[in-house]
């Protein structure tokens, strides 16, 4: 049996390797000059391979169509991908939040391991761009490519989404799916930085905040999302782990208000007591010079300005009302979300091939016999922490296994 795998990313490499284990002839088609190009930039170049969470807990980490992933995640688990990567020469480690990385902190080592697994003697890697599917009488027969038509008994599409198009994820696979009669749901960025209406973020761009709480409210004032952790101010707005995860819950970019609690470990009473102690130590110092022990230096002028207090006022002259205003800003630092950054800057694409049109136990199309899908092209997406790569590995494995069956 001959199987064509389109796309040599996370899903495609696993699909090719698994299909080849069954003795099938596998042709792996990749438009880039090397495999795993997008993998090289994941996890800031370190590659967050997966997460160590229990499978049942992991399923809850996918805000879009989590039930679709049951078979895939239980068939090829996070332990399975760790074992596969280590068996092929790359040791791993577990960090905060269950994130699994290579010990070397080099994404290239993960790509080497996956390449070694995929490129067995019966796998041929060809650099070319696929331009369409060959379908006859409701069955897949092969693909059209820049190097001519190629025939196959099965075809697995692993072309990724629309994010980071420089890595080859330009949305080609969606056109193939539509050619086969599939529905592609609305595509939008997920795990993406957010732009704010407030321009003052430019004044604190580059400032990273740790151990803060962020809460998003919709237009009606209802809480949409809440998280605790690390974030970053940029020239356009906000980014960082908790912001990226929050973006997955904001169905439209604009119309949300965000509150940042800069001191979530202290309620307002304890924060007031802390500020009073700091003021007592400061003596006759100006307010601008008395908050260094409480807040990052870069954000202090902004906090004072938002509180409406004269920055060079002596702390011993601060009124009760001014102190209450200062506490309010620290506990409720408000921003207005203007929109998502472009999908090209998103870590993953939300939306894709409608899951009801794919057999979740095999990854085979319900529209065209012998056609399979895996990875980000499907309408599934997870939070940060290794969940999106695990979904790609698991669906790729299931597709490769069943295409070869």
Secondary structure, 3 states (H helix, E strand, C coil): CEEEEECCCHHHHHHHHHHHHCCCEEEEEECCCCCCCCHHHHHHHCCCCEECCCHHHHHCCCCECHHHHHHHHHHCCHHHHHHHHHHCCCCEEECHHHEEEECCCCHHHHHHHHHHHHCCCCEEEEECCEEEEEEECCEEEEEEECCEEEECCEEEECCCCCCCHHHCCCCHHHHHHHHCCCCECCCEEECCCEEECCHHHHHHCCCEEEEEEEEEECCCCCEEEEEEEEEEECCCEEECHHHHHHHCCCCCCCCEEEEEECCCCCCHHHHHHHHHHHHHHHCCCEHHHCCCCCCCHHHHHHHHHHHCCCCCCEHHHCCHHHHHHHHHHHHCEEEEEEEECCHHHCCEEECCECHHHECCCCCEECCCECEEECHHHECCECCCCCHHHHHHHHHHHHHHHHHHC
